[in-house]
Amino acid sequence: MFTGLAFDTCTAPPLATMNAWRGTSPYGAIAVYVGGKNRGCAQPQLTASWVSAVSSSGWKLIPLYVGAQPPCQTGSSPEKITAATAVSLGAADGADAVAKASALGMRTGSTLYLDMEAYNTADASCAAAVLAYTQSFNRAVKARSYRPGFYGFASSSAADIAKATAQGAADMPDALWYAKYDGAADTTGSFPYAQGLFTGHRRAHQYQVNSRETYGGATLTVDRNAWDAPVAATG
């Protein structure tokens, strides 16, 4: 578990930058893109030795997996969900997420966050395919003794997960990371769903994007997150 401020950036920074930011920045955790066919940036720094080094220095790590994306999503993605493939793709991607995290030294018990981008939630068939994929992904992750988390947009992908959770759907994520760009660095007053959902240190809030920041002489452009949720187990 980690409670505090976290940042994410497309490419995991060099170790020298992580060391420069450690203790000089307000952040105590970093989200890293561990895999997925829709992962957008190369990760030359993201190795098992990098994970070991940054973890040893005190950073907490938040693994993100960019799996298949909604069938009604605008734009192109290398891997998209369909109604016919939702369950099989979810199972395959869940297994791959665990394999990728394990290879980086993230142990069982780690929470792996599935990155689901925005889509039209009014499209019932699209929403159903996303839900089936997510449930299958979660089952595959849990079967391997990891924990499933979910990253999505407050008005679309995360909203559908919150709705399904409230309705008692099976195989829901253990933690919800919602993108809501209101500048509020919290997970309570800004939480856009029923207050009884995802309580007990299971919420994270991406509240600002594209913030250019310099600490210890090193500069990054990051997204800011208020974190009160599980992270990776390392070491």
N, C-alpha and C positions, 0 to 999 in steps of 0.2 A: 504494500500500500504506500501511496505517497500523497501528501496534502501540501499544496503550495503552488507556485507558478511553474509552468512548463512551457517550452517552446518547440515548434516544429519548423523545419525548413526542408526544401525538396531533396537536397543532397546532404548526407551526413558530413559535418565539418571535419577538417583535419584535427588530429589529436592536439596539435599546438593551440588551435583555436579553442577547443574544449577546455584545455588547461588554463588558457587566458581568461575564459569566462567563469571558471569555477571559483566561487567566492567573491568575484567582482560584479557579477550580474545578479539580478533578483531571482534567477531561475535555478531550480534544483533537479529538473528532469528534462529530457529531450525525447521527442517522438522520432522514430526512424522507420523508413520504409524497407521492410525486410523482404518483400517479394510481391508476386502477382503479375500477371501478364499486362496489366494496365498501369504498372508502376511507371511514372513519367520521367524519372531522372536516374542516370547512372549512379552507382554507389561505390566508387573506387576505395573509399575509406572504410566502408562497413564490412569489417572482417571480425573473426572471433578474437583476434588480438586487440582490435580497437574496442570491442565490447568489454573485454577484460580490463583494459587500461582505464577507460572512462568510468566503469563501474567501481574499480578500485579507488579512484579518486573521489568517489562520492556521488556521482551522477546516478539518477534513476533513469531507466530506459522504458520507453513506451513503444512496443512493436506494432506497426501498421502494415496491413496486407491489402493491396489494391487488386481485388479479385474481379470476377465478371461484373459487368455493369448493367443497369436496367435496359430492357428491350426498347423502351420508349424514350430513352435518353437522346437528346439532340447531340449532334456531332458523332464522330467515329471513335470507337474503342476497339483494340485488338481482340478483346473477348467480351461478348455480350450474352446475357441470359436469354433463353427462350423458355416458353412454357414446357416444351418437351425435354429440355436439357437442364432445367433448374436444379433438380435434385442430384443428378449425377455430377454436374459442374460444382455444386456446393460441396459434395463429398470429396471430390478430387482437390478442390482448392483448399478445403479445410486441412486435408492431409498434407498438402504442399506447404501451407502456412506453418504447420508444426515442424515439418522437416527443415524449412528455411530458418526458423527461429532456433531450433535445436543445433543446427550447424554453426550458428553464431554464438553458442554458449548460453542461450536462454533456456533454463531448465523447466521441467514439469512444474505446474503451478503458475507459470507465467500466463498473463492475460494477453491475448492476441486480438487486436482491434481490426475488424473488417471495415474497410473504407468503401462506403456506398455513396456515390455522388447524387446530385439532385435529379429528380424526375417528376413527372406530372402524376401526383397521387390520385387525381380524379380518374385516371385510366385504370379501371379495376383489374383488367387482365395483366397489365404491367405490374401493378402493386402486388398481385397474387404471385407472380413469378419471382419478384424480388423477395417476398416473404418465404416462399418455398426454398429458394436458394440459400437465404440466410439461415433458416432452420437446419438445413442439411449441412451447411458449413459448421454451424455450432455443434451439431451432433458429432461430426468428425473430429473437431478440436477436443471436445470433452472425452471422447473415446480414447484419446491419447494422453489423457491426464493434464491437459492444458485448459485454460479458461477462455471462453469467447467474450469479446467486447465488440462494440459497434460504434463506428464514427459516421455521422450523417448530418444533414442540414435540418435545422430546427423546424422549417416549414414543409419539409418533404420527407426525405428518407428517415430521419430520426423520428419525425412525427408518426410515421406508419409503424415503426417499431414500438414506440410508446403506446400507441393505440392497441396494437396486438397484445402487448404485455398487460395492459389494463383489462383486456378481454379474456385473459387467462390462456393465451396461446402457448403451446408447448415449445420447448427448445429455443427460448429467448436468450439474448445475451445477458451475461452477468453484470455488465457495466455499459452505460450509455454516455458517449462523448458527442455533444451536440454543438454545431456551428451556428452561432447567433451573434452577429457583429454589432453588439450594443455598447461595447466598451466597459461592461460591468465584469470585474474580475471576481466572480463568485459562481457558485453552483446551486444557490438557494433562491434568492430573490429573482434571479434571471431565468430560473428553470421554467420552461414554457408549458409544462404538462402537470398532471395531477401531482400534488406534493407527496403523495404516498408511494410514488414510483421511484425505483432505483435509489432507495435510501440506504443508509449504512455504508457510506464511503464507496459509492458506485456511480458517481457522476463526474463528468469533466465538461468544461465549457470553453470552446474556442471563441474568444471575444473580440479579437482584433487581428487583422491580416496585413502582411507586407509592411512591417515595421522595421526600418533600418536602424540598427543599434550597434554601438561600439562599447566594448568592455575590455579592459586589460590590453588596449591597443589593437584588438581584433574586431572586425566589423562583419556582421551578417544581416541579411534580410530575413525576418522570422515572422511567424504567426504566434500570437500570444494565447496562452491557455491557463485558466484557473482549474486546478486539478485536485480532486478528492476521490481517488479511484485506484484500482489495482494497476500494477506495472509488471515489468518482467522480473523474474527471479534469476539472478546471475551469481557467479562465483561458486 
